[in-house]
Amino acid sequence: SVVAAPRHSVGQSAGLRHAHGVRQPGAAGCPPGHRGRSAQHRSRPANMTVGAADVVTRVIEHGKFKIVIMESPSDDNAAAYIERLRGLGVTDVVRVCEPAYDAARFERERIRVHEMCIPDGAPPPDEMASQWVDLLRLRYKSKDPSELGLVAVHCAAGLGRAPVMAGVALLEMTSLDPLDAVEKIRAKQRGAINAKQLQYLQSYKRTTKGGMMPDGARPCGCTMM
């Protein structure tokens, strides 16, 4: 079922910052604001149309928890992404890479866009990880039904920064240990999460109490390469 867009602003509830109308410093390698199309999102010829194949989303599920990993939209395919995300019930998009589209287009469709920029190939800095967990708690654990929602996260290609954020989400919101979380993500996104990001997840300490734990999974002492 489609999750209704929340009435309350995440910025008011969790102290988070939105992309639309706000210039943010971001992390190294992530310029603030919309700078047009990136190199990987060049304008298409006028006679080409954007189809479903141009919209890449991966739904990661565990028990009652669900999060969406996606490639970065562009100005050319933003409308197709908005349609897909609304169909999934997404209420929030977190952008962890350089801007390649105008966030205002998503905001007008009641999909909030949050800037949490991370350097390419790196795990999230502490500040971004903290903002991310705040958003997760609000959207998945709030006692106010109007604040509940579904979060999507994207980097440029959906292989590193977005998957590691999804890994953090699985560790915070479910009973999965790092090995199982990474395997679940890689089952949907082949080649996701590099060695540095994997090490980050393996040493990550859950901060959310009473996370969703539907399966009684036990911690594992395995090592993943």
C-alpha contacts under 8 A as a table, 3 or more apart, distances in Angstrom:
res1	aa1	res2	aa2	distance
1	S	89	G	7.29
2	V	86	R	7.57
2	V	87	G	6.70
2	V	88	L	6.29
2	V	89	G	4.27
2	V	90	V	7.99
3	V	89	G	4.63
3	V	90	V	6.99
3	V	91	T	7.38
3	V	149	G	5.96
3	V	150	L	7.10
4	A	89	G	6.99
4	A	91	T	7.48
4	A	149	G	7.25
5	A	91	T	5.40
5	A	110	R	6.30
5	A	111	I	7.30
5	A	146	S	7.80
5	A	149	G	6.92
6	P	9	S	7.45
6	P	91	T	7.35
6	P	146	S	4.94
6	P	147	E	5.06
6	P	148	L	6.76
6	P	149	G	7.04
7	R	146	S	5.97
7	R	147	E	7.00
8	H	12	Q	7.36
8	H	13	S	7.37
8	H	146	S	7.11
8	H	147	E	6.39
9	S	12	Q	5.29
9	S	13	S	6.44
10	V	13	S	5.00
10	V	14	A	5.63
10	V	15	G	7.12
10	V	16	L	6.36
10	V	135	L	7.37
10	V	138	L	7.77
11	G	14	A	5.55
11	G	15	G	4.75
11	G	16	L	4.45
11	G	17	R	5.76
11	G	18	H	7.23
12	Q	15	G	5.84
12	Q	16	L	7.58
13	S	16	L	7.98
13	S	138	L	7.86
14	A	134	D	6.14
14	A	135	L	6.80
14	A	138	L	7.27
16	L	114	H	7.58
16	L	131	Q	6.43
16	L	135	L	7.61
17	R	22	V	7.62
17	R	114	H	6.16
17	R	115	E	6.79
18	H	21	G	7.66
18	H	22	V	6.56
18	H	112	R	7.21
18	H	113	V	5.72
18	H	114	H	4.43
18	H	115	E	6.02
19	A	22	V	5.63
19	A	23	R	7.26
19	A	24	Q	7.89
19	A	33	G	7.18
19	A	103	A	6.34
19	A	113	V	5.72
19	A	114	H	5.42
19	A	115	E	5.45
20	H	103	A	5.83
20	H	104	A	5.58
20	H	107	E	7.44
20	H	113	V	7.28
22	V	33	G	7.59
23	R	32	P	5.73
23	R	33	G	5.72
24	Q	32	P	5.40
24	Q	33	G	7.30
24	Q	115	E	7.76
25	P	31	P	7.26
25	P	32	P	5.91
26	G	30	C	5.88
26	G	31	P	6.81
26	G	32	P	6.46
26	G	115	E	7.61
26	G	116	M	6.90
26	G	117	C	5.28
26	G	118	I	7.57
27	A	30	C	5.63
27	A	31	P	8.00
27	A	117	C	5.58
27	A	118	I	5.66
27	A	119	P	6.15
28	A	31	P	7.86
28	A	118	I	7.45
28	A	119	P	5.72
29	G	98	E	7.42
29	G	118	I	7.95
29	G	119	P	5.72
29	G	120	D	7.39
30	C	97	C	6.06
30	C	98	E	4.74
30	C	99	P	7.77
30	C	117	C	6.01
30	C	118	I	7.17
30	C	119	P	6.88
31	P	98	E	6.11
31	P	99	P	7.52
32	P	98	E	7.75
32	P	99	P	7.59
33	G	99	P	6.73
34	H	99	P	5.34
34	H	100	A	6.67
34	H	101	Y	6.35
34	H	102	D	5.84
34	H	103	A	7.72
35	R	38	S	7.91
35	R	99	P	6.44
35	R	100	A	6.76
35	R	101	Y	7.82
36	G	75	D	7.58
36	G	99	P	7.44
36	G	100	A	5.64
36	G	101	Y	6.19
36	G	102	D	7.64
37	R	40	Q	7.79
37	R	41	H	5.44
37	R	42	R	6.02
37	R	43	S	7.42
37	R	74	S	6.36
37	R	75	D	6.75
37	R	99	P	7.88
37	R	100	A	4.73
37	R	101	Y	6.50
38	S	41	H	5.15
38	S	42	R	6.64
38	S	74	S	8.00
38	S	99	P	7.61
38	S	100	A	5.29
39	A	42	R	5.90
41	H	74	S	5.90
41	H	76	D	7.98
41	H	100	A	7.22
43	S	76	D	6.70
44	R	48	M	6.35
44	R	76	D	7.25
45	P	48	M	5.54
46	A	49	T	7.93
50	V	53	A	7.94
50	V	54	D	6.21
50	V	76	D	7.42
50	V	77	N	6.03
50	V	80	A	7.13
51	G	54	D	5.57
51	G	55	V	7.35
51	G	80	A	7.28
52	A	55	V	5.43
52	A	80	A	7.24
53	A	56	V	7.08
54	D	77	N	7.23
55	V	71	E	7.77
55	V	73	P	7.78
55	V	77	N	7.44
55	V	80	A	6.71
55	V	81	Y	5.93
55	V	84	R	7.71
56	V	70	M	5.64
56	V	71	E	5.80
57	T	68	V	6.57
57	T	69	I	5.74
57	T	70	M	4.30
57	T	71	E	6.84
58	R	68	V	5.58
58	R	69	I	5.01
58	R	70	M	6.02
58	R	188	K	6.31
58	R	189	Q	7.15
59	V	66	K	6.85
59	V	67	I	5.92
59	V	68	V	4.53
59	V	69	I	6.39
59	V	188	K	7.71
60	I	66	K	5.64
60	I	67	I	5.32
60	I	68	V	6.00
60	I	69	I	7.41
60	I	184	K	7.37
60	I	185	I	6.58
60	I	188	K	7.26
61	E	64	K	7.36
61	E	65	F	5.69
61	E	66	K	4.40
61	E	67	I	6.59
62	H	65	F	5.26
62	H	66	K	6.50
62	H	170	L	7.94
62	H	174	T	7.36
63	G	213	M	7.81
63	G	214	P	5.65
63	G	215	D	7.15
64	K	212	M	7.46
64	K	214	P	7.31
65	F	140	Y	7.96
65	F	173	M	7.21
65	F	174	T	7.25
65	F	212	M	7.32
66	K	150	L	7.22
67	I	150	L	6.59
67	I	151	V	5.68
67	I	152	A	5.91
67	I	153	V	7.99
67	I	166	A	7.01
68	V	151	V	6.44
68	V	152	A	4.34
68	V	153	V	6.28
68	V	166	A	7.97
69	I	152	A	5.78
69	I	153	V	5.22
69	I	154	H	5.82
69	I	158	G	6.51
69	I	162	A	6.25
69	I	163	P	6.61
69	I	166	A	7.22
70	M	152	A	7.18
70	M	153	V	6.35
70	M	154	H	4.91
70	M	155	C	7.38
70	M	157	A	7.64
70	M	158	G	5.41
70	M	162	A	7.55
71	E	154	H	5.49
71	E	155	C	6.07
71	E	156	A	5.65
71	E	157	A	4.74
71	E	158	G	4.63
72	S	100	A	7.20
72	S	154	H	5.64
72	S	155	C	5.69
72	S	156	A	4.87
72	S	157	A	6.44
72	S	158	G	7.36
73	P	76	D	7.93
73	P	77	N	6.08
73	P	78	A	5.51
73	P	81	Y	6.68
73	P	100	A	6.86
73	P	101	Y	6.47
74	S	77	N	5.42
74	S	78	A	5.64
74	S	100	A	5.25
74	S	101	Y	4.75
75	D	78	A	5.35
75	D	100	A	6.97
75	D	101	Y	4.75
75	D	102	D	6.68
76	D	79	A	7.69
77	N	80	A	5.31
77	N	81	Y	6.34
78	A	81	Y	5.05
78	A	82	I	6.08
78	A	101	Y	7.23
78	A	105	R	7.64
78	A	106	F	7.93
79	A	82	I	5.07
79	A	83	E	6.27
80	A	83	E	5.17
80	A	84	R	6.28
81	Y	84	R	5.05
81	Y	85	L	6.01
82	I	85	L	5.16
82	I	86	R	6.00
82	I	106	F	6.54
82	I	109	E	7.61
83	E	86	R	5.29
83	E	87	G	6.21
84	R	87	G	5.12
84	R	88	L	6.40
85	L	88	L	5.04
85	L	89	G	6.20
85	L	90	V	5.24
86	R	89	G	4.95
86	R	90	V	5.72
86	R	91	T	7.75
87	G	90	V	7.68
89	G	149	G	7.61
89	G	150	L	6.40
90	V	93	V	7.54
90	V	111	I	7.05
90	V	149	G	6.76
90	V	150	L	4.69
90	V	151	V	5.73
90	V	152	A	6.56
91	T	110	R	7.04
91	T	111	I	4.90
91	T	112	R	6.36
91	T	149	G	5.52
91	T	150	L	5.43
91	T	151	V	6.18
92	D	111	I	5.25
92	D	112	R	4.62
92	D	113	V	5.91
92	D	114	H	7.45
92	D	149	G	7.55
92	D	150	L	6.59
92	D	151	V	4.89
92	D	152	A	6.18
93	V	111	I	6.80
93	V	112	R	6.03
93	V	113	V	4.77
93	V	114	H	6.24
93	V	151	V	5.98
93	V	152	A	4.79
93	V	153	V	5.55
93	V	154	H	7.57
94	V	113	V	5.73
94	V	114	H	4.71
94	V	115	E	6.12
94	V	116	M	6.67
94	V	151	V	7.50
94	V	152	A	6.24
94	V	153	V	4.59
94	V	154	H	6.39
95	R	98	E	7.90
95	R	99	P	7.70
95	R	113	V	6.99
95	R	114	H	6.04
95	R	115	E	5.22
95	R	116	M	5.99
95	R	117	C	6.62
95	R	153	V	6.14
95	R	154	H	5.46
95	R	155	C	6.34
96	V	115	E	6.39
96	V	116	M	4.93
96	V	117	C	4.00
96	V	118	I	5.40
96	V	153	V	7.42
96	V	154	H	6.27
96	V	155	C	5.30
96	V	161	R	6.76
96	V	162	A	6.90
97	C	116	M	7.86
97	C	117	C	5.27
97	C	118	I	6.26
97	C	119	P	7.46
97	C	120	D	7.47
97	C	154	H	7.50
97	C	155	C	4.92
97	C	156	A	6.13
97	C	161	R	7.91
98	E	117	C	7.26
98	E	155	C	7.96
98	E	156	A	7.62
99	P	102	D	7.73
102	D	105	R	6.03
102	D	106	F	7.87
103	A	106	F	5.46
103	A	107	E	6.38
103	A	113	V	6.21
104	A	107	E	4.84
104	A	108	R	6.07
105	R	108	R	5.35
105	R	109	E	6.84
106	F	109	E	5.21
106	F	110	R	6.59
106	F	111	I	5.19
106	F	112	R	6.74
106	F	113	V	7.06
107	E	110	R	4.98
107	E	111	I	5.00
107	E	112	R	5.26
107	E	113	V	6.73
108	R	111	I	7.31
116	M	128	M	5.64
116	M	131	Q	7.74
116	M	132	W	7.74
117	C	128	M	7.49
118	I	122	A	6.74
118	I	123	P	7.18
118	I	124	P	5.73
118	I	125	P	7.18
118	I	128	M	7.77
118	I	161	R	6.95
119	P	122	A	5.59
119	P	123	P	7.94
120	D	160	G	7.76
120	D	161	R	6.93
121	G	160	G	6.03
121	G	161	R	6.49
121	G	194	N	7.20
121	G	196	K	7.81
121	G	197	Q	7.57
122	A	160	G	7.79
122	A	161	R	6.78
122	A	196	K	6.78
122	A	197	Q	6.26
123	P	161	R	6.66
123	P	164	V	6.66
123	P	165	M	7.97
123	P	196	K	7.16
123	P	197	Q	5.13
123	P	200	Y	6.57
124	P	127	E	7.90
124	P	128	M	5.82
124	P	129	A	5.63
124	P	161	R	7.68
124	P	165	M	7.43
125	P	128	M	5.45
125	P	129	A	6.17
126	D	129	A	5.05
126	D	130	S	6.06
127	E	130	S	5.18
127	E	131	Q	6.32
128	M	131	Q	5.06
128	M	132	W	6.02
129	A	132	W	5.00
129	A	133	V	6.20
129	A	165	M	7.97
130	S	133	V	5.24
130	S	134	D	6.22
131	Q	134	D	5.08
131	Q	135	L	6.33
132	W	135	L	5.22
132	W	136	L	6.26
132	W	165	M	7.88
133	V	136	L	4.94
133	V	137	R	6.10
133	V	169	A	7.30
133	V	172	E	7.58
134	D	137	R	5.28
134	D	138	L	6.28
135	L	138	L	5.12
135	L	139	R	6.14
136	L	139	R	5.27
136	L	140	Y	5.78
136	L	141	K	7.55
136	L	151	V	7.66
136	L	169	A	7.09
136	L	173	M	7.93
137	R	140	Y	5.40
137	R	141	K	5.00
137	R	142	S	6.50
137	R	208	T	7.83
138	L	141	K	5.74
138	L	142	S	5.01
138	L	147	E	6.47
138	L	148	L	6.65
139	R	142	S	6.30
139	R	147	E	5.88
139	R	148	L	4.22
139	R	149	G	4.79
139	R	150	L	6.56
139	R	151	V	7.49
140	Y	148	L	5.64
140	Y	149	G	6.51
140	Y	150	L	7.47
141	K	148	L	7.19
142	S	145	P	6.96
142	S	147	E	6.36
142	S	148	L	6.21
144	D	147	E	5.63
144	D	148	L	7.09
145	P	148	L	5.39
153	V	162	A	5.58
153	V	165	M	7.56
153	V	166	A	7.52
154	H	157	A	7.77
154	H	158	G	5.88
154	H	161	R	7.58
154	H	162	A	4.92
155	C	158	G	5.28
155	C	159	L	7.61
155	C	160	G	7.40
155	C	161	R	5.78
155	C	162	A	5.21
157	A	160	G	7.84
158	G	161	R	7.14
158	G	162	A	5.65
158	G	163	P	6.67
158	G	189	Q	7.93
158	G	192	A	7.64
159	L	162	A	6.75
159	L	163	P	6.19
159	L	189	Q	7.08
159	L	191	G	6.63
159	L	192	A	4.44
159	L	193	I	6.30
160	G	163	P	5.45
160	G	164	V	6.17
160	G	192	A	5.63
160	G	193	I	4.76
160	G	194	N	6.53
160	G	197	Q	7.64
161	R	164	V	5.34
161	R	165	M	6.38
161	R	193	I	7.53
162	A	165	M	5.19
162	A	166	A	6.28
163	P	166	A	4.86
163	P	167	G	6.09
163	P	185	I	6.87
163	P	192	A	6.33
163	P	193	I	6.24
164	V	167	G	4.80
164	V	168	V	6.34
164	V	193	I	6.11
164	V	197	Q	6.29
164	V	198	L	7.74
164	V	201	L	7.46
165	M	168	V	5.05
165	M	169	A	6.30
166	A	169	A	4.90
166	A	170	L	6.25
166	A	185	I	7.84
167	G	170	L	5.13
167	G	171	L	6.29
167	G	178	P	7.47
167	G	181	A	5.87
167	G	182	V	6.42
167	G	185	I	7.44
167	G	201	L	6.97
168	V	171	L	5.11
168	V	172	E	6.10
168	V	201	L	6.89
168	V	204	Y	7.78
169	A	172	E	5.11
169	A	173	M	5.82
169	A	174	T	7.96
170	L	173	M	5.32
170	L	174	T	5.39
170	L	175	S	7.74
170	L	176	L	6.54
170	L	181	A	6.23
171	L	174	T	5.77
171	L	175	S	6.75
171	L	176	L	5.86
171	L	177	D	6.43
171	L	178	P	6.83
171	L	181	A	7.13
171	L	206	R	6.31
172	E	206	R	5.35
172	E	207	T	6.73
172	E	208	T	5.69
172	E	211	G	6.42
173	M	208	T	7.26
173	M	211	G	4.67
173	M	212	M	5.26
173	M	213	M	7.65
174	T	211	G	5.59
174	T	212	M	4.65
174	T	213	M	4.98
174	T	214	P	7.51
175	S	211	G	7.30
175	S	212	M	6.82
175	S	213	M	4.78
175	S	214	P	7.45
175	S	215	D	7.31
175	S	216	G	6.83
175	S	217	A	5.83
175	S	218	R	7.60
176	L	180	D	5.94
176	L	181	A	5.82
176	L	217	A	6.37
176	L	218	R	7.73
176	L	219	P	7.45
177	D	180	D	5.58
177	D	181	A	6.13
177	D	218	R	7.65
177	D	219	P	5.55
177	D	220	C	6.49
178	P	181	A	5.04
178	P	182	V	6.12
178	P	201	L	5.85
178	P	202	Q	5.35
179	L	182	V	5.37
179	L	183	E	6.23
179	L	202	Q	7.41
179	L	220	C	7.39
179	L	222	C	6.94
179	L	223	T	7.20
179	L	224	M	6.37
180	D	183	E	5.05
180	D	184	K	6.08
181	A	184	K	5.19
181	A	185	I	6.36
182	V	185	I	5.13
182	V	186	R	6.06
182	V	193	I	7.68
182	V	198	L	7.76
183	E	186	R	5.08
183	E	187	A	6.02
184	K	187	A	5.19
184	K	188	K	6.91
185	I	188	K	5.42
185	I	189	Q	5.98
185	I	192	A	7.22
186	R	189	Q	4.66
186	R	190	R	4.93
186	R	191	G	6.42
186	R	192	A	5.64
187	A	190	R	6.34
189	Q	192	A	5.73
191	G	194	N	7.95
193	I	197	Q	5.78
193	I	198	L	6.14
194	N	197	Q	5.32
194	N	198	L	6.02
195	A	198	L	4.99
195	A	199	Q	6.16
195	A	225	M	7.23
196	K	199	Q	5.20
196	K	200	Y	6.34
197	Q	200	Y	4.98
197	Q	201	L	6.36
198	L	201	L	5.16
198	L	202	Q	6.17
198	L	224	M	7.94
199	Q	202	Q	5.06
199	Q	203	S	6.33
200	Y	203	S	5.37
200	Y	204	Y	6.01
201	L	204	Y	4.90
208	T	211	G	6.06
210	G	213	M	7.96
213	M	216	G	6.21
213	M	217	A	7.78
